[in-house]
Amino acid sequence: MAQDMASTKPSDRPHTAHDPTDPHSEIVPVLDCGGQTMQLIARRLREAGIYSMIQRSDISAAELRAMNPKGIVLSGGPASVFEEGSPRIDPEILNLGVPVLGICYGMQLVCQHLGASITPADHREFGRANLEIRDDSDLFGAVPQRTTVWMSHGDQVTDLASANIETIASTPTCPQAGVRYSENGVRFYGVQFHPEVTHTPHGSDIIRNFAYNICGCTGTWHMAEFAENEIERIRERVGSDRVICGLSGGVDSSVVAALLHKAIGDQLTCVFVDNGLLRKNERQLVEKTFRDHFKVDLRVMDATEQFHADLAGITDPQEKRRRIGHRFVEVFKEAAESIQGAKFLAQGTLYPDVIESGHGHSGKSANIKLHHNVGGLPEDLGFELIEPVRELFKDEVRKLGEVLGVPDAILWRHPFPGPGLAVRVLGEVKPEKLEVIRECDEIVLEEIIAADLYRQTSQVFAVLLPVQSVGVMGDGRTYENVVAVRAVETRDFMTADWARIPFDVLARISNRIINEVRGVNRVVYDISSKPPATIEWE
Protein backbone atom coordinates (compact mmCIF):
# COMPACT_ATOMS: atom_id res chain seq x y z
CA MET A 1 0.00 0.00 0.00
CA ALA A 2 1.11 3.50 -0.79
CA GLN A 3 2.99 5.27 1.98
CA ASP A 4 4.81 8.13 0.22
CA MET A 5 2.20 10.77 -0.41
CA ALA A 6 2.43 14.31 -1.71
CA SER A 7 1.59 16.76 1.02
CA THR A 8 -1.84 18.32 0.67
CA LYS A 9 -3.31 20.60 3.27
CA PRO A 10 -6.61 18.93 4.25
CA SER A 11 -8.22 21.99 5.78
CA ASP A 12 -7.48 25.56 6.75
CA ARG A 13 -9.07 24.97 10.14
CA PRO A 14 -6.92 23.88 13.09
CA HIS A 15 -8.00 20.67 14.75
CA THR A 16 -6.50 20.55 18.18
CA ALA A 17 -7.93 19.72 21.57
CA HIS A 18 -11.65 19.06 21.86
CA ASP A 19 -13.59 22.26 22.41
CA PRO A 20 -17.36 21.76 22.87
CA THR A 21 -17.98 25.33 21.62
CA ASP A 22 -16.22 24.67 18.28
CA PRO A 23 -18.42 22.84 15.75
CA HIS A 24 -15.26 21.59 14.01
CA SER A 25 -13.62 20.18 17.13
CA GLU A 26 -14.96 16.68 16.44
CA ILE A 27 -14.09 15.57 12.94
CA VAL A 28 -14.48 12.20 11.21
CA PRO A 29 -13.00 12.47 7.70
CA VAL A 30 -14.17 10.19 4.89
CA LEU A 31 -11.45 8.86 2.59
CA ASP A 32 -12.71 8.66 -0.97
CA CYS A 33 -12.05 5.29 -2.60
CA GLY A 34 -14.12 6.22 -5.64
CA GLY A 35 -17.62 5.28 -4.49
CA GLN A 36 -20.61 7.09 -5.96
CA THR A 37 -22.21 7.39 -2.52
CA MET A 38 -19.19 8.49 -0.50
CA GLN A 39 -20.68 11.99 -0.12
CA LEU A 40 -23.64 10.40 1.66
CA ILE A 41 -21.31 9.06 4.36
CA ALA A 42 -20.27 12.60 5.21
CA ARG A 43 -23.93 13.65 5.08
CA ARG A 44 -24.98 10.95 7.58
CA LEU A 45 -22.18 11.93 9.96
CA ARG A 46 -23.20 15.59 9.81
CA GLU A 47 -26.81 14.65 10.39
CA ALA A 48 -25.57 12.91 13.53
CA GLY A 49 -23.91 16.15 14.70
CA ILE A 50 -20.37 15.19 13.65
CA TYR A 51 -18.36 17.37 11.27
CA SER A 52 -17.09 15.39 8.28
CA MET A 53 -15.58 16.15 4.90
CA ILE A 54 -14.15 14.18 1.99
CA GLN A 55 -10.41 13.54 1.70
CA ARG A 56 -8.44 11.64 -0.93
CA SER A 57 -7.86 7.96 -0.15
CA ASP A 58 -4.06 8.21 -0.16
CA ILE A 59 -3.83 11.09 2.30
CA SER A 60 -0.90 10.47 4.62
CA ALA A 61 -1.28 9.45 8.25
CA ALA A 62 0.68 12.58 9.22
CA GLU A 63 -1.86 14.83 7.50
CA LEU A 64 -4.74 13.05 9.20
CA ARG A 65 -3.01 13.25 12.57
CA ALA A 66 -2.77 17.02 12.16
CA MET A 67 -6.56 17.14 11.85
CA ASN A 68 -6.93 15.40 15.22
CA PRO A 69 -9.78 13.16 14.01
CA LYS A 70 -12.09 11.27 16.33
CA GLY A 71 -12.34 8.47 13.78
CA ILE A 72 -11.84 7.72 10.09
CA VAL A 73 -14.14 6.20 7.46
CA LEU A 74 -13.01 4.53 4.23
CA SER A 75 -15.65 4.66 1.50
CA GLY A 76 -16.66 2.00 -0.96
CA GLY A 77 -15.64 2.04 -4.59
CA PRO A 78 -16.08 0.20 -7.89
CA ALA A 79 -12.50 -1.09 -8.11
CA SER A 80 -11.09 -4.44 -6.99
CA VAL A 81 -8.17 -4.53 -4.57
CA PHE A 82 -6.39 -6.67 -7.18
CA GLU A 83 -6.56 -4.01 -9.90
CA GLU A 84 -3.46 -2.05 -10.77
CA GLY A 85 -3.97 1.58 -9.87
CA SER A 86 -6.91 0.89 -7.56
CA PRO A 87 -7.24 3.24 -4.54
CA ARG A 88 -4.80 2.64 -1.71
CA ILE A 89 -4.36 4.04 1.79
CA ASP A 90 -1.42 4.82 3.99
CA PRO A 91 -1.54 1.82 6.36
CA GLU A 92 -0.18 3.99 9.17
CA ILE A 93 -3.66 5.48 9.58
CA LEU A 94 -4.52 2.30 11.46
CA ASN A 95 -1.91 3.24 14.05
CA LEU A 96 -3.24 6.73 14.78
CA GLY A 97 -5.08 5.47 17.86
CA VAL A 98 -8.54 6.27 16.48
CA PRO A 99 -11.20 3.83 15.23
CA VAL A 100 -11.45 3.17 11.50
CA LEU A 101 -14.60 2.06 9.67
CA GLY A 102 -14.26 0.46 6.24
CA ILE A 103 -17.29 0.32 3.95
CA CYS A 104 -17.39 -2.21 1.08
CA TYR A 105 -14.09 -1.65 -0.80
CA GLY A 106 -12.72 0.14 2.26
CA MET A 107 -13.39 -2.96 4.36
CA GLN A 108 -11.65 -5.21 1.82
CA LEU A 109 -8.64 -2.91 1.61
CA VAL A 110 -7.97 -2.94 5.36
CA CYS A 111 -8.79 -6.63 5.80
CA GLN A 112 -6.26 -7.44 3.07
CA HIS A 113 -3.64 -5.37 4.91
CA LEU A 114 -4.43 -7.17 8.17
CA GLY A 115 -3.81 -10.55 6.52
CA ALA A 116 -7.24 -11.74 5.41
CA SER A 117 -7.89 -13.04 1.91
CA ILE A 118 -9.99 -11.24 -0.69
CA THR A 119 -11.60 -13.52 -3.26
CA PRO A 120 -14.07 -12.96 -6.10
CA ALA A 121 -17.62 -13.79 -5.04
CA ASP A 122 -19.56 -16.46 -6.93
CA HIS A 123 -21.58 -13.63 -8.43
CA ARG A 124 -21.71 -9.85 -8.10
CA GLU A 125 -24.12 -8.93 -5.33
CA PHE A 126 -26.21 -5.84 -5.98
CA GLY A 127 -29.39 -4.91 -4.15
CA ARG A 128 -31.07 -5.68 -0.86
CA ALA A 129 -29.87 -8.48 1.40
CA ASN A 130 -30.94 -9.86 4.77
CA LEU A 131 -28.35 -9.17 7.46
CA GLU A 132 -28.08 -11.25 10.63
CA ILE A 133 -26.22 -9.58 13.48
CA ARG A 134 -24.08 -11.83 15.67
CA ASP A 135 -22.73 -9.19 18.04
CA ASP A 136 -24.65 -6.02 18.90
CA SER A 137 -22.31 -4.72 21.58
CA ASP A 138 -20.95 -1.71 19.68
CA LEU A 139 -21.30 -1.12 15.92
CA PHE A 140 -24.71 -2.76 15.71
CA GLY A 141 -26.04 -1.55 19.05
CA ALA A 142 -29.86 -1.18 19.13
CA VAL A 143 -30.11 -2.49 15.54
CA PRO A 144 -32.58 -5.39 15.06
CA GLN A 145 -30.87 -8.77 14.94
CA ARG A 146 -32.26 -9.29 11.45
CA THR A 147 -32.42 -6.28 9.17
CA THR A 148 -32.18 -5.28 5.52
CA VAL A 149 -29.01 -3.82 4.00
CA TRP A 150 -27.92 -2.69 0.53
CA MET A 151 -25.10 -4.63 -1.14
CA SER A 152 -22.96 -3.67 -4.14
CA HIS A 153 -19.77 -5.73 -4.46
CA GLY A 154 -17.96 -8.33 -6.53
CA ASP A 155 -15.24 -9.46 -4.09
CA GLN A 156 -15.55 -10.83 -0.57
CA VAL A 157 -13.33 -11.09 2.51
CA THR A 158 -12.37 -14.66 3.50
CA ASP A 159 -9.90 -16.45 5.80
CA LEU A 160 -10.47 -14.15 8.78
CA ALA A 161 -9.11 -16.57 11.38
CA SER A 162 -5.49 -16.20 10.30
CA ALA A 163 -5.83 -12.44 10.64
CA ASN A 164 -7.63 -12.57 14.02
CA ILE A 165 -10.57 -10.64 12.58
CA GLU A 166 -13.98 -11.33 14.12
CA THR A 167 -17.20 -11.76 12.16
CA ILE A 168 -20.01 -9.73 13.76
CA ALA A 169 -22.65 -9.89 10.99
CA SER A 170 -23.42 -11.96 7.91
CA THR A 171 -25.91 -12.51 5.09
CA PRO A 172 -26.82 -15.79 3.37
CA THR A 173 -24.43 -15.02 0.50
CA CYS A 174 -21.82 -12.96 2.37
CA PRO A 175 -20.56 -14.71 5.54
CA GLN A 176 -18.36 -11.73 6.50
CA ALA A 177 -20.79 -8.85 6.06
CA GLY A 178 -19.61 -7.15 9.27
CA VAL A 179 -16.19 -7.55 10.92
CA ARG A 180 -14.18 -6.22 13.86
CA TYR A 181 -10.47 -6.16 14.68
CA SER A 182 -8.94 -4.89 17.92
CA GLU A 183 -5.27 -5.68 18.58
CA ASN A 184 -2.05 -3.76 19.21
CA GLY A 185 -3.90 -0.46 19.47
CA VAL A 186 -5.66 -0.90 16.13
CA ARG A 187 -9.46 -0.60 16.23
CA PHE A 188 -11.06 -1.47 12.90
CA TYR A 189 -14.65 -2.16 11.89
CA GLY A 190 -15.81 -3.17 8.44
CA VAL A 191 -19.15 -3.64 6.70
CA GLN A 192 -19.53 -5.16 3.23
CA PHE A 193 -22.82 -3.34 2.70
CA HIS A 194 -23.58 0.39 2.39
CA PRO A 195 -25.02 1.92 5.59
CA GLU A 196 -25.04 5.43 4.06
CA VAL A 197 -27.84 4.78 1.54
CA THR A 198 -31.54 4.98 2.38
CA HIS A 199 -31.98 1.39 1.15
CA THR A 200 -30.30 0.31 4.41
CA PRO A 201 -33.06 1.26 6.91
CA HIS A 202 -30.84 1.19 10.00
CA GLY A 203 -27.74 2.51 8.22
CA SER A 204 -27.86 5.88 9.99
CA ASP A 205 -28.01 4.04 13.34
CA ILE A 206 -24.88 2.09 12.42
CA ILE A 207 -23.01 5.27 11.46
CA ARG A 208 -24.17 6.97 14.68
CA ASN A 209 -22.99 3.95 16.69
CA PHE A 210 -19.56 4.25 15.10
CA ALA A 211 -19.35 7.98 15.81
CA TYR A 212 -20.76 7.99 19.35
CA ASN A 213 -20.26 4.51 20.84
CA ILE A 214 -16.91 3.73 19.24
CA CYS A 215 -15.24 7.08 18.45
CA GLY A 216 -16.59 8.83 21.55
CA CYS A 217 -18.05 11.83 19.73
CA THR A 218 -20.50 14.06 21.58
CA GLY A 219 -22.06 15.93 18.64
CA THR A 220 -20.71 19.48 18.28
CA TRP A 221 -21.72 20.14 14.64
CA HIS A 222 -24.61 22.58 14.97
CA MET A 223 -25.54 25.52 12.78
CA ALA A 224 -25.79 28.05 15.59
CA GLU A 225 -22.20 27.39 16.62
CA PHE A 226 -21.08 27.25 12.99
CA ALA A 227 -22.65 30.66 12.36
CA GLU A 228 -20.95 32.23 15.38
CA ASN A 229 -17.57 30.79 14.43
CA GLU A 230 -17.92 31.77 10.78
CA ILE A 231 -18.90 35.33 11.68
CA GLU A 232 -15.78 35.67 13.82
CA ARG A 233 -13.59 34.19 11.06
CA ILE A 234 -15.04 36.64 8.51
CA ARG A 235 -14.51 39.64 10.80
CA GLU A 236 -10.94 38.59 11.53
CA ARG A 237 -10.11 38.03 7.87
CA VAL A 238 -11.85 41.08 6.41
CA GLY A 239 -10.79 43.62 9.00
CA SER A 240 -11.73 47.09 7.77
CA ASP A 241 -11.84 46.14 4.07
CA ARG A 242 -14.94 45.91 1.89
CA VAL A 243 -16.54 42.73 0.53
CA ILE A 244 -18.51 42.33 -2.69
CA CYS A 245 -21.08 39.55 -2.65
CA GLY A 246 -22.37 38.06 -5.86
CA LEU A 247 -26.11 37.94 -5.25
CA SER A 248 -28.47 35.88 -7.38
CA GLY A 249 -31.54 35.87 -5.14
CA GLY A 250 -31.28 32.13 -4.59
CA VAL A 251 -30.89 30.38 -1.24
CA ASP A 252 -27.11 30.04 -1.28
CA SER A 253 -26.08 33.59 -2.14
CA SER A 254 -28.88 35.01 0.04
CA VAL A 255 -27.64 33.13 3.11
CA VAL A 256 -24.07 34.21 2.35
CA ALA A 257 -25.24 37.84 2.10
CA ALA A 258 -27.10 37.57 5.42
CA LEU A 259 -24.06 35.98 7.10
CA LEU A 260 -21.71 38.65 5.77
CA HIS A 261 -24.07 41.48 6.69
CA LYS A 262 -24.28 40.20 10.24
CA ALA A 263 -20.48 39.91 10.38
CA ILE A 264 -19.38 43.19 8.76
CA GLY A 265 -22.52 45.32 8.25
CA ASP A 266 -22.01 48.29 5.94
CA GLN A 267 -18.69 46.93 4.69
CA LEU A 268 -20.72 44.63 2.45
CA THR A 269 -21.87 45.57 -1.04
CA CYS A 270 -24.01 43.10 -2.95
CA VAL A 271 -23.93 43.02 -6.74
CA PHE A 272 -26.84 41.57 -8.67
CA VAL A 273 -26.23 40.86 -12.34
CA ASP A 274 -29.30 40.95 -14.55
CA ASN A 275 -28.14 38.66 -17.33
CA GLY A 276 -31.45 38.53 -19.16
CA LEU A 277 -31.66 34.84 -18.29
CA LEU A 278 -33.75 35.23 -15.12
CA ARG A 279 -37.14 33.94 -14.11
CA LYS A 280 -40.18 36.17 -14.37
CA ASN A 281 -39.99 39.15 -11.96
CA GLU A 282 -36.71 37.85 -10.51
CA ARG A 283 -34.92 41.18 -10.53
CA GLN A 284 -37.82 42.96 -8.79
CA LEU A 285 -37.93 40.32 -6.04
CA VAL A 286 -34.21 40.59 -5.36
CA GLU A 287 -34.27 44.37 -5.20
CA LYS A 288 -37.24 44.44 -2.83
CA THR A 289 -35.90 41.70 -0.54
CA PHE A 290 -32.35 42.93 -0.09
CA ARG A 291 -32.91 46.66 -0.13
CA ASP A 292 -36.05 46.66 2.02
CA HIS A 293 -35.58 43.63 4.30
CA PHE A 294 -31.82 43.33 4.74
CA LYS A 295 -31.03 47.02 4.17
CA VAL A 296 -28.02 46.00 2.12
CA ASP A 297 -26.07 48.21 -0.26
CA LEU A 298 -27.25 46.59 -3.52
CA ARG A 299 -25.87 47.45 -6.96
CA VAL A 300 -27.77 46.11 -9.98
CA MET A 301 -25.83 45.59 -13.21
CA ASP A 302 -27.99 45.17 -16.29
CA ALA A 303 -25.91 43.18 -18.78
CA THR A 304 -28.75 41.57 -20.73
CA GLU A 305 -27.49 42.61 -24.15
CA GLN A 306 -23.93 41.37 -23.49
CA PHE A 307 -25.05 37.94 -22.27
CA HIS A 308 -27.47 37.50 -25.16
CA ALA A 309 -24.76 38.45 -27.65
CA ASP A 310 -22.33 35.96 -26.07
CA LEU A 311 -24.88 33.15 -26.48
CA ALA A 312 -25.90 33.86 -30.07
CA GLY A 313 -25.41 30.75 -32.19
CA ILE A 314 -24.15 28.65 -29.25
CA THR A 315 -25.76 25.23 -28.67
CA ASP A 316 -23.18 23.30 -26.62
CA PRO A 317 -24.24 23.39 -22.92
CA GLN A 318 -20.71 23.51 -21.52
CA GLU A 319 -19.82 26.36 -23.88
CA LYS A 320 -22.93 28.19 -22.71
CA ARG A 321 -21.78 27.84 -19.12
CA ARG A 322 -18.24 28.89 -19.99
CA ARG A 323 -19.37 32.03 -21.82
CA ILE A 324 -21.84 32.96 -19.11
CA GLY A 325 -19.16 32.47 -16.46
CA HIS A 326 -16.68 34.59 -18.39
CA ARG A 327 -19.17 37.44 -18.86
CA PHE A 328 -20.23 37.15 -15.22
CA VAL A 329 -16.63 37.80 -14.15
CA GLU A 330 -16.25 40.71 -16.56
CA VAL A 331 -19.41 42.36 -15.24
CA PHE A 332 -18.15 41.90 -11.70
CA LYS A 333 -14.89 43.58 -12.61
CA GLU A 334 -16.84 46.53 -13.96
CA ALA A 335 -18.94 46.73 -10.79
CA ALA A 336 -15.86 46.55 -8.59
CA GLU A 337 -14.35 49.63 -10.18
CA SER A 338 -17.09 51.74 -8.61
CA ILE A 339 -16.74 50.21 -5.13
CA GLN A 340 -13.91 51.75 -3.15
CA GLY A 341 -11.82 49.46 -0.95
CA ALA A 342 -13.25 46.20 -2.32
CA LYS A 343 -10.73 43.49 -1.53
CA PHE A 344 -12.88 40.38 -1.18
CA LEU A 345 -15.42 38.61 -3.37
CA ALA A 346 -17.97 36.40 -1.57
CA GLN A 347 -19.73 33.54 -3.32
CA GLY A 348 -22.36 30.96 -2.45
CA THR A 349 -20.31 27.94 -3.48
CA LEU A 350 -21.60 24.74 -1.84
CA TYR A 351 -19.88 21.45 -1.10
CA PRO A 352 -21.75 19.60 -3.90
CA ASP A 353 -20.59 22.34 -6.32
CA VAL A 354 -17.00 21.70 -5.29
CA ILE A 355 -17.32 17.93 -5.58
CA GLU A 356 -19.21 17.89 -8.89
CA SER A 357 -16.80 20.37 -10.45
CA GLY A 358 -13.88 18.06 -9.72
CA HIS A 359 -12.34 20.35 -7.07
CA GLY A 360 -13.09 18.28 -3.99
CA HIS A 361 -10.48 17.21 -1.44
CA SER A 362 -10.37 13.69 -2.83
CA GLY A 363 -9.34 14.52 -6.37
CA LYS A 364 -11.34 11.52 -7.59
CA SER A 365 -14.63 13.18 -8.46
CA ALA A 366 -15.54 13.44 -12.11
CA ASN A 367 -16.18 16.89 -13.54
CA ILE A 368 -19.95 16.56 -13.92
CA LYS A 369 -20.60 20.21 -14.71
CA LEU A 370 -18.98 23.60 -14.83
CA HIS A 371 -19.92 26.26 -12.29
CA HIS A 372 -19.07 29.89 -12.89
CA ASN A 373 -18.10 30.16 -9.22
CA VAL A 374 -15.97 27.00 -8.89
CA GLY A 375 -12.59 26.79 -10.52
CA GLY A 376 -13.51 29.19 -13.32
CA LEU A 377 -12.24 32.50 -11.90
CA PRO A 378 -9.11 33.97 -13.52
CA GLU A 379 -5.98 34.47 -11.43
CA ASP A 380 -5.98 38.19 -12.14
CA LEU A 381 -9.51 38.77 -10.86
CA GLY A 382 -8.14 41.11 -8.22
CA PHE A 383 -10.16 39.78 -5.27
CA GLU A 384 -9.57 37.34 -2.47
CA LEU A 385 -12.37 34.78 -2.35
CA ILE A 386 -14.63 34.29 0.63
CA GLU A 387 -16.81 31.18 0.39
CA PRO A 388 -18.32 30.76 3.85
CA VAL A 389 -20.72 27.93 2.94
CA ARG A 390 -18.26 26.02 0.76
CA GLU A 391 -18.26 23.09 3.18
CA LEU A 392 -22.05 22.88 3.56
CA PHE A 393 -24.70 20.84 1.80
CA LYS A 394 -27.92 22.50 0.62
CA ASP A 395 -30.09 21.54 3.60
CA GLU A 396 -27.34 22.75 5.95
CA VAL A 397 -27.37 26.13 4.20
CA ARG A 398 -31.10 26.37 4.88
CA LYS A 399 -30.49 25.55 8.56
CA LEU A 400 -27.89 28.30 8.65
CA GLY A 401 -30.39 30.67 7.04
CA GLU A 402 -32.92 29.89 9.75
CA VAL A 403 -30.34 30.78 12.40
CA LEU A 404 -29.66 34.07 10.61
CA GLY A 405 -33.34 34.95 10.22
CA VAL A 406 -33.54 34.75 6.42
CA PRO A 407 -37.25 34.94 5.37
CA ASP A 408 -38.89 31.65 4.43
CA ALA A 409 -39.85 33.05 1.03
CA ILE A 410 -36.14 33.18 0.17
CA LEU A 411 -34.93 30.31 2.32
CA TRP A 412 -37.20 27.69 0.80
CA ARG A 413 -36.95 28.84 -2.80
CA HIS A 414 -36.12 26.05 -5.19
CA PRO A 415 -32.59 26.23 -6.61
CA PHE A 416 -32.02 28.12 -9.83
CA PRO A 417 -28.92 27.38 -11.93
CA GLY A 418 -26.14 29.96 -12.20
CA PRO A 419 -26.46 30.09 -16.00
CA GLY A 420 -30.20 30.72 -15.53
CA LEU A 421 -32.67 29.91 -18.26
CA ALA A 422 -29.81 29.43 -20.74
CA VAL A 423 -29.60 25.79 -19.64
CA ARG A 424 -33.37 25.40 -19.71
CA VAL A 425 -33.58 26.45 -23.34
CA LEU A 426 -31.96 23.52 -25.09
CA GLY A 427 -30.03 24.54 -28.17
CA GLU A 428 -29.46 28.15 -29.13
CA VAL A 429 -30.73 30.76 -26.68
CA LYS A 430 -32.89 33.45 -28.27
CA PRO A 431 -34.96 36.21 -26.62
CA GLU A 432 -38.25 34.80 -27.96
CA LYS A 433 -37.41 31.35 -26.57
CA LEU A 434 -36.61 32.88 -23.18
CA GLU A 435 -40.01 34.55 -23.07
CA VAL A 436 -41.71 31.22 -23.81
CA ILE A 437 -39.86 29.34 -21.06
CA ARG A 438 -40.44 32.18 -18.53
CA GLU A 439 -44.17 31.94 -18.99
CA CYS A 440 -44.12 28.14 -18.82
CA ASP A 441 -41.96 28.14 -15.70
CA GLU A 442 -44.27 30.64 -13.98
CA ILE A 443 -47.29 28.42 -14.67
CA VAL A 444 -45.50 25.32 -13.36
CA LEU A 445 -44.57 27.05 -10.09
CA GLU A 446 -48.03 28.59 -9.64
CA GLU A 447 -49.71 25.18 -9.91
CA ILE A 448 -47.17 23.43 -7.68
CA ILE A 449 -47.66 26.10 -4.99
CA ALA A 450 -51.46 25.99 -5.36
CA ALA A 451 -51.39 22.22 -4.84
CA ASP A 452 -49.26 22.68 -1.67
CA LEU A 453 -46.42 20.69 -3.22
CA TYR A 454 -43.67 23.32 -3.20
CA ARG A 455 -42.11 22.28 0.12
CA GLN A 456 -42.61 18.60 -0.71
CA THR A 457 -40.54 18.93 -3.87
CA SER A 458 -36.92 20.05 -4.08
CA GLN A 459 -36.77 21.56 -7.55
CA VAL A 460 -39.49 22.06 -10.18
CA PHE A 461 -39.12 23.79 -13.53
CA ALA A 462 -39.87 23.76 -17.24
CA VAL A 463 -37.48 23.06 -20.12
CA LEU A 464 -37.91 24.17 -23.73
CA LEU A 465 -36.87 21.29 -25.97
CA PRO A 466 -35.15 21.79 -29.34
CA VAL A 467 -37.91 19.90 -31.17
CA GLN A 468 -41.32 20.72 -32.56
CA SER A 469 -44.33 18.47 -32.85
CA VAL A 470 -47.57 18.34 -34.80
CA GLY A 471 -50.72 19.32 -32.95
CA VAL A 472 -54.32 20.30 -33.51
CA MET A 473 -55.65 23.57 -32.09
CA GLY A 474 -59.10 24.75 -33.09
CA ASP A 475 -59.73 23.68 -36.65
CA GLY A 476 -56.12 23.76 -37.77
CA ARG A 477 -52.91 21.81 -37.46
CA THR A 478 -49.96 23.30 -35.63
CA TYR A 479 -46.23 22.61 -35.64
CA GLU A 480 -44.95 24.10 -32.42
CA ASN A 481 -42.66 23.71 -29.41
CA VAL A 482 -42.45 20.90 -26.84
CA VAL A 483 -41.97 21.74 -23.17
CA ALA A 484 -40.75 19.25 -20.56
CA VAL A 485 -41.68 19.58 -16.89
CA ARG A 486 -39.05 18.44 -14.38
CA ALA A 487 -39.78 17.87 -10.66
CA VAL A 488 -37.41 16.11 -8.27
CA GLU A 489 -37.17 15.16 -4.61
CA THR A 490 -33.79 15.07 -2.90
CA ARG A 491 -32.10 15.68 0.42
CA ASP A 492 -28.70 16.82 -0.78
CA PHE A 493 -28.89 17.27 -4.59
CA MET A 494 -26.10 14.72 -4.99
CA THR A 495 -28.76 12.13 -5.84
CA ALA A 496 -32.42 12.75 -6.68
CA ASP A 497 -35.60 10.95 -7.68
CA TRP A 498 -38.38 12.27 -9.89
CA ALA A 499 -41.35 13.56 -7.94
CA ARG A 500 -44.67 11.69 -8.16
CA ILE A 501 -46.76 14.75 -8.95
CA PRO A 502 -50.51 13.87 -8.95
CA PHE A 503 -51.94 13.46 -12.43
CA ASP A 504 -54.57 16.14 -11.90
CA VAL A 505 -51.84 18.70 -11.10
CA LEU A 506 -49.87 17.68 -14.18
CA ALA A 507 -53.05 17.94 -16.22
CA ARG A 508 -53.63 21.53 -15.03
CA ILE A 509 -50.03 22.45 -15.79
CA SER A 510 -50.21 20.98 -19.29
CA ASN A 511 -53.58 22.55 -20.04
CA ARG A 512 -52.51 26.01 -18.89
CA ILE A 513 -49.19 25.97 -20.75
CA ILE A 514 -50.74 24.87 -24.03
CA ASN A 515 -53.61 27.36 -23.75
CA GLU A 516 -51.75 30.34 -22.29
CA VAL A 517 -48.28 30.20 -23.84
CA ARG A 518 -48.25 30.93 -27.54
CA GLY A 519 -45.97 28.58 -29.48
CA VAL A 520 -46.32 25.43 -27.31
CA ASN A 521 -48.59 22.53 -28.27
CA ARG A 522 -47.16 19.62 -26.26
CA VAL A 523 -46.05 19.07 -22.64
CA VAL A 524 -44.10 16.01 -21.40
CA TYR A 525 -43.01 14.95 -17.91
CA ASP A 526 -39.46 13.88 -17.05
CA ILE A 527 -39.32 10.67 -14.96
CA SER A 528 -35.52 10.29 -14.79
CA SER A 529 -33.57 9.96 -11.53
CA LYS A 530 -30.11 11.31 -10.70
CA PRO A 531 -28.03 9.34 -11.48
CA PRO A 532 -28.00 8.47 -14.34
CA ALA A 533 -29.59 11.79 -15.38
CA THR A 534 -28.68 15.16 -13.88
CA ILE A 535 -31.35 17.41 -12.40
CA GLU A 536 -30.92 20.08 -15.05
CA TRP A 537 -31.16 19.04 -18.70
CA GLU A 538 -27.96 20.87 -19.66
Buried (B, 14 or more C-beta within 10 A) or exposed (E): BEEEBEEEEBBEBEBEEBEEEBBBBBBBBBBBBBBBBBBBBBBBBBBBBBBBBBBBBBBBBEBBBBBBBBBBBBBBBBBBBEEEEBBBBBBBBBEBEBBBBBBBBBBBBBBBBBBBEBEEBEEEBEEBBEBBBEBBEBBBBEBBEEBBBBBBBBBBBBBBEEBEBBBBBBBEBBBBBBBBBBEEEBBBBBBBBBBBBEBBBBBBBBBBBBBBBBBEBEBBBBBEBBBBBBBEBBEEBBEEEBBBBBBBBBBBBBBBBBBBBBBBEEBBBBBBBBBBBBBBEBBEBBBEBBBEBBEBBBBBBEBBEBBBEBBEEBEEBEEBBBBBBBBBBBBBBEBBEEBEEBBBBBBBBBBBBBBBBBBBBBBBBEEBBBBBBBBBBEEEEEBEEBBBBBBBBBBBBBBBBBBBEBEEEBBEBBBBBBBBBBBBBBBEBBEEBBBBBBBBBBBBBEBBEEBEBBEEBBBBBBBBBEEBBEBEEEEEEBEBBBBBBBBBBBBBBBBBEBBEBEEEBBEBBBEBBBEEBEBBBBBEBBEBBBEEBEBBBB
